[in-house]
Amino acid sequence: MPKTLYDKIWDAHLVHEDADGTALLYIDRHLVHEVTSPQAFEGLRMAGRKVRAPDKTIAVPDHNVPTTPDRENGIENEESRIQVDALDRNAREFGVNYYPVNDIRQGIVHIVGPEQGWTLPGMTVVCGDSHTATHGAFGALAHGIGTSEVEHVLATQTLIQKKSKNMKVEITGSLLPGVTAKDITLSVIGATGTAGGTGYVIEYCGQAIEELSMEGRMTVCNMAIEGGARAGLIAPDEKTFAYVKGRPHAPKGAQWDAALAWWKTLKSDPDAHWDKVVTLRAEDIAPVVTWGTSPEDVLPITEVVPDPQSFAGGKVDAARRALDYMGLKPGQKLTDIEIDTVFIGSCTNGRIEDLRAAAEILKGRKIKVKRAMVVPGSGLVRAQAEEEGLAQIFIDAGFEWRLAGCSMCLAMNPDQLSPGERCAATSNRNFEGRQGRGGRTHLMSPAMAAAAAITGRLTDIRDMMATIA
Amino acid sequence: MEKFTTLTGVAAPMPLVNIDTDMIIPKQFLKTIQRSGLGKNLFDEMRYDDQGNEIPDFVLNQPAYRNAQILIAGDNFGCGSSREHAPWALADFGIKAIISTSYADIFYNNCFKNGMLPIILPQEQVDILMEDARKGENARISIDLESQTVTSADGQVFSFELDTFKKHCLLNGLDDIGLTLEKVTKIDTFEEQAGQARPWV
């Protein structure tokens, strides 16, 4: 029977399946951060259990860590410090792989995993974090789990699962100039809604996806969860293999050859069955921004703020509430919305390519917003950006150049918005209060965020590109 | 884990769609290293003003709903972050069941690990129960997990679908890890075979 890529990875990890379809799935990589793991380790301790596969478990603090240069002196916030200290203690006590705060390899767990070669094609990857979907870019089955499931994976290296349905999202043709992976993934959510993927694993395919770099593919898969899907994945190809090769934990020598032979089989069969298919033309995708408080509230930058009455059902009230929260009026041009703050970073857009895209716009210019910060996704991304001269471009433009972490994406550390403060962000969620109580978030690509930093309002990157040219 | 069998109680109406886990429990409360004590911060930013005073309009601040055990919610409840603090906060407040047309995948799974029952019903039936919920104490809703039914205040009975394994665990208060460890020889065998087939993992 023809299979999808998801079917193939599922079958290769099936430990046991009950008659009702309840399955026990083997987990190849378990990523752990400080926020969703303390209760799980405590559960193990109380039950006298060990971590079954510490060599397949990778821990890194990211959510709480300060990103200011003084963090080597310790974390000031007591609760944050306790949580990071707990991870430190748990990682050492249970003997898992660990990148502590002041290790140069520390960073956002979803950036560290691929960077260190922990994430490989055909693997099952889980983490107590919804953006685990990121790792799907390698053709791995990767998804977020709750803390009880974190404990389950620590204790058994398996997860109890029911199989999801197969959904294909195809992006035909090539992206136009100024349009990026972020615009693809936001546009897909705009088309399908935040629950459009519920019950499915999405495979992204088509020419525009094949043409993306690995960084871009990670951006696309990262937001699969924002579309409600359990996971998003992309079949591995030569770009994937080239990215993986030589990474610290990638296979080497004969094992590389064996792995590569298997990885090359990891693609959906031509006549595989899809339960749902969504097709977008790359040429129809514009640079987009969000206007509301759900990632599905997305429009091309050339549009105006919508009228809540133009929606149906419960979305009418939700849109009204969103406009009230965002301080926007129907009919207002998106490009007239003034911005206070710019945040470039996160597991969605905190990789080197994202920093390059923003720096290209910022080079030789000054910001017009009150504050702007770049938070590289890992210490290694930061080091590379410094080596490439990007850091200096950001600093000269007026950006704060920070250390690695989740930072203002979810504002668990001191990087937060004040009530009413409006932010152009490259992160993944524009929920109420996400970046700080009362903070207003507009999601967009790194280049669009850089453009907003320069003009002080939401800006069509294509206009800016014309000026540069 | 606590068993879930039947429940009769007041239901609080929350018709807003796409209620996300950041709304259910904002990030500043995720710094705990415990599971308990989150109930007071459930829906914190909707429930309290900047000074920490209760916002009287918010449903769970109204006298009729302070002891609500059921939530009737808009579509796609629990979307966003995977934080299990969301069901922990709901459970700590006293919510044992939620009724909606749909849930986000991770939140839905997390509920079952904490003895909570998220019920999926069609829009028309959720609308009827939402009206019941608006009547507060005067309209109690009943849930029977064994028969997989919800009974509205005026006696209409709605059946819901549920995975048999999840139902079994909830009815008996079973711990997943214990159940899985009964299959440890299967895991051992798998690990050995997979280790030979894919030694690089």
Contacts between the chains, C-beta under 8 A, distances in Angstrom:
chain1	res1	chain2	res2	distance
A	12	B	194	7.8
A	12	B	198	8.0
A	13	B	194	7.8
A	15	B	183	7.2
A	15	B	186	5.4
A	15	B	187	5.7
A	15	B	190	4.5
A	16	B	183	5.7
A	16	B	186	5.1
A	18	B	165	6.9
A	20	B	163	7.4
A	20	B	164	4.9
A	20	B	165	6.2
A	22	B	163	7.3
A	22	B	164	7.8
A	22	B	165	4.2
A	24	B	180	6.5
A	24	B	183	6.3
A	24	B	186	7.2
A	24	B	187	7.5
A	26	B	187	7.3
A	26	B	190	5.5
A	26	B	191	7.2
A	26	B	194	6.5
A	28	B	201	5.0
A	35	B	30	5.2
A	35	B	31	7.6
A	35	B	83	7.5
A	36	B	82	6.9
A	36	B	83	6.6
A	36	B	84	6.9
A	38	B	33	3.8
A	39	B	33	6.8
A	39	B	34	6.7
A	39	B	35	5.2
A	39	B	84	7.8
A	42	B	33	7.2
A	47	B	177	7.5
A	49	B	177	7.6
A	52	B	187	7.9
A	56	B	201	7.6
A	63	B	30	7.7
A	64	B	31	6.9
A	77	B	31	7.9
A	79	B	31	3.7
A	79	B	32	7.5
A	80	B	31	5.9
A	82	B	31	7.5
A	82	B	33	6.5
A	83	B	31	5.5
A	83	B	33	6.1
A	86	B	33	5.3
A	120	B	200	7.2
A	120	B	201	7.4
A	122	B	198	7.6
A	123	B	201	6.7
A	128	B	82	6.1
A	128	B	84	7.7
A	129	B	81	7.9
A	129	B	82	5.8
A	130	B	80	6.8
A	130	B	81	5.4
A	130	B	82	4.2
A	130	B	106	6.1
A	143	B	106	7.8
A	144	B	82	3.8
A	144	B	106	5.4
A	145	B	82	6.5
A	145	B	106	6.8
A	145	B	109	7.8
A	146	B	82	5.9
A	146	B	83	7.8
A	146	B	84	3.8
A	146	B	87	7.8
A	146	B	106	6.2
A	146	B	109	6.4
A	146	B	110	3.8
A	146	B	113	6.3
A	147	B	35	8.0
A	147	B	84	4.1
A	147	B	110	8.0
A	148	B	84	6.2
A	148	B	110	6.9
A	148	B	113	3.6
A	148	B	114	7.2
A	148	B	176	7.2
A	149	B	109	7.2
A	149	B	110	7.9
A	149	B	113	7.1
A	151	B	177	6.6
A	152	B	176	5.6
A	152	B	177	5.3
A	152	B	180	6.7
A	155	B	177	5.1
A	155	B	180	7.8
A	155	B	181	7.2
A	156	B	177	6.5
A	156	B	180	4.7
A	156	B	181	6.4
A	156	B	184	7.6
A	156	B	187	6.3
A	157	B	187	6.7
A	157	B	191	7.4
A	158	B	180	6.1
A	158	B	187	5.9
A	160	B	165	7.5
A	160	B	176	5.9
A	160	B	180	6.7
A	162	B	163	6.5
A	194	B	18	5.9
A	194	B	76	6.0
A	194	B	79	5.6
A	195	B	18	7.8
A	195	B	75	6.5
A	195	B	76	4.2
A	195	B	79	7.2
A	195	B	102	5.7
A	195	B	104	7.6
A	198	B	76	7.3
A	198	B	102	6.2
A	198	B	103	7.9
A	198	B	104	6.8
A	198	B	105	6.1
A	199	B	105	7.2
A	225	B	106	8.0
A	226	B	80	8.0
A	228	B	76	7.0
A	228	B	79	6.8
A	228	B	104	6.2
A	228	B	105	7.0
A	229	B	105	7.9
A	230	B	105	5.2
A	251	B	200	3.5
A	255	B	199	6.0
A	255	B	200	4.5
A	256	B	200	7.6
A	258	B	199	7.3
A	258	B	200	7.0
A	259	B	198	7.3
A	259	B	200	4.7
A	262	B	198	6.8
A	294	B	18	5.1
A	294	B	20	7.8
A	296	B	18	7.9
A	313	B	17	7.5
A	313	B	75	7.9
A	314	B	15	6.3
A	314	B	16	7.1
A	314	B	17	3.8
A	314	B	74	4.8
A	314	B	75	6.0
A	315	B	17	6.1
A	317	B	15	7.2
A	317	B	16	6.6
A	317	B	17	7.8
A	318	B	16	6.0
A	318	B	17	4.9
A	318	B	18	6.2
A	318	B	74	7.7
A	321	B	16	7.0
A	410	B	22	7.8
A	410	B	27	5.2
A	410	B	81	7.6
A	411	B	27	6.3
A	412	B	27	4.9
A	412	B	28	7.3
A	412	B	30	6.6
A	412	B	31	7.1
A	419	B	50	7.3
A	429	B	20	7.7
A	429	B	22	7.1
A	429	B	80	6.2
A	429	B	81	7.8
A	431	B	20	4.9
A	431	B	22	4.4
A	431	B	23	6.9
A	431	B	80	6.1
A	432	B	22	7.1
A	432	B	23	6.2
A	432	B	45	6.8
A	433	B	22	6.2
A	433	B	23	7.4
A	433	B	26	5.6
A	433	B	45	4.8
A	434	B	22	5.3
A	434	B	27	7.8
A	437	B	26	7.4
A	437	B	45	5.8
A	437	B	50	7.5
